[in-house]
Amino acid sequence: GPRSVTLQLTAHAALVKGDVVAVSPLVNSDDQFYTTQAALSDNTSIDDNEFGIFVVAQETIASGAKGQFLISGITDALIASTPTVGSGVAAKLNTKNLVSAATGNKVIGFMLEVGANGTGLQKVMFDGWNGFGTKGA
């Protein structure tokens, strides 16, 4: 299968495996993005659901602690709606999960199994860096 790409970031809040969060536009002294934050909707920055960069927590991470996040590959993620297999999903605002993509959202995943509306982890082909385009009208 496709290669998974993970990175280490500092969690902005307590996170569990499968949480989907944005990469914060804040940078450290090495000019690297280093922390997460909730997905926003102002459509102007790397932390929002149109232009954002997103990651999926690969483990339980305490607020302020460093942890492993997947930015690209096949992963388990928390789902906020009931998207069908093969449908595009986007970051849901402020809730740390994925939802069926709406107009203008950056599509960051395709469902590999049926979403179960918040009742566990589902397999997703995920690309939080490039995405798969923006959902049209």
FENKAGI-V106043 format. One record per residue. N is the residue number from 1. RES is the residue in one small letter. SS is DSSP state (H for helix, E for strand, - for the rest). Layout:
N:RES:SS  N:RES:SS
This chain:
1:g:-  2:p:-  3:r:-  4:s:-  5:v:E  6:t:E  7:l:E  8:q:E  9:l:E  10:t:E  11:a:-  12:h:-  13:a:-  14:a:-  15:l:E  16:v:-  17:k:-  18:g:-  19:d:-  20:v:E  21:v:E  22:a:E  23:v:E  24:s:-  25:p:-  26:l:-  27:v:E  28:n:-  29:s:-  30:d:-  31:d:-  32:q:-  33:f:E  34:y:-  35:t:E  36:t:E  37:q:E  38:a:-  39:a:-  40:l:E  41:s:-  42:d:-  43:n:-  44:t:-  45:s:-  46:i:-  47:d:-  48:d:E  49:n:-  50:e:-  51:f:-  52:g:-  53:i:-  54:f:E  55:v:E  56:v:E  57:a:E  58:q:-  59:e:-  60:t:-  61:i:E  62:a:-  63:s:-  64:g:-  65:a:-  66:k:E  67:g:E  68:q:E  69:f:E  70:l:E  71:i:E  72:s:E  73:g:E  74:i:E  75:t:E  76:d:E  77:a:E  78:l:E  79:i:E  80:a:-  81:s:-  82:t:-  83:p:-  84:t:-  85:v:-  86:g:-  87:s:-  88:g:E  89:v:E  90:a:E  91:a:E  92:k:-  93:l:-  94:n:-  95:t:-  96:k:-  97:n:-  98:l:E  99:v:E  100:s:E  101:a:-  102:a:-  103:t:-  104:g:-  105:n:-  106:k:E  107:v:-  108:i:-  109:g:E  110:f:E  111:m:E  112:l:-  113:e:-  114:v:-  115:g:-  116:a:-  117:n:-  118:g:-  119:t:-  120:g:-  121:l:E  122:q:E  123:k:E  124:v:E  125:m:E  126:f:E  127:d:E  128:g:-  129:w:-  130:n:-  131:g:-  132:f:-  133:g:-  134:t:E  135:k:-  136:g:-  137:a:-
